[in-house]
C-alpha cells in the first residue's frame, strides 16, 4: 500500500505465501467465531494466526 509519495518494494514470494496462509487461517477462524476477518486479525488470535503462518 502506498500514499503515492513512496512506493514500497514488492513482496517476496515468501511474504506472499505467508500473507495467503494468514488469510486462510483468519478466514476459517473468523467464520467459526462469527466475526469478520478484519475484526479477527485485531485480536490475539489474529496475531497467533500470523505467527503460525510464518
C-alpha positions as CSV (number, residue, x, y, z in Angstrom):
1,X,0.0,0.0,0.0
2,X,1.3,3.5,-0.7
3,X,0.2,7.1,-0.4
4,X,2.0,7.9,-3.7
5,X,4.9,9.6,-2.1
6,X,6.9,6.5,-1.7
7,X,6.5,3.1,-3.3
8,X,7.4,0.1,-1.2
9,X,9.4,-2.8,-2.6
10,X,7.2,-5.6,-4.0
11,X,6.6,-8.6,-1.7
12,X,8.9,-11.5,-2.0
13,X,7.4,-14.9,-2.8
14,X,7.8,-16.0,0.8
15,X,5.9,-12.9,2.0
16,X,3.1,-13.6,-0.4
17,X,2.8,-17.2,0.8
18,X,2.8,-16.1,4.4
19,X,0.1,-13.5,3.7
20,X,-2.1,-16.0,1.8
21,X,-1.7,-18.6,4.6
22,X,-2.5,-16.0,7.2
23,X,-5.7,-15.0,5.3
24,X,-6.7,-18.7,5.1
25,X,-6.3,-19.3,8.8
26,X,-8.0,-16.0,9.7
27,X,-11.0,-16.6,7.3
28,X,-11.6,-20.0,8.9
29,X,-11.3,-18.8,12.5
30,X,-13.3,-15.7,11.9
31,X,-16.1,-17.7,10.3
32,X,-16.1,-20.1,13.2
33,X,-16.3,-17.2,15.7
34,X,-19.0,-15.3,13.7
35,X,-16.8,-12.2,13.0
36,X,-15.2,-10.6,10.1
37,X,-11.6,-11.4,9.2
38,X,-10.7,-7.7,9.9
39,X,-12.1,-8.0,13.5
40,X,-10.4,-11.3,14.0
41,X,-7.0,-10.0,12.9
42,X,-7.3,-7.3,15.5
43,X,-7.4,-9.9,18.3
44,X,-4.7,-12.0,19.9
45,X,-6.0,-14.9,17.7
46,X,-5.1,-12.9,14.7
47,X,-1.6,-12.5,16.0
48,X,-1.4,-16.2,16.7
49,X,-2.6,-17.0,13.2
50,X,0.1,-14.8,11.7
51,X,2.8,-16.4,13.8
52,X,1.5,-19.8,12.8
53,X,1.7,-18.9,9.1
54,X,5.3,-17.9,9.5
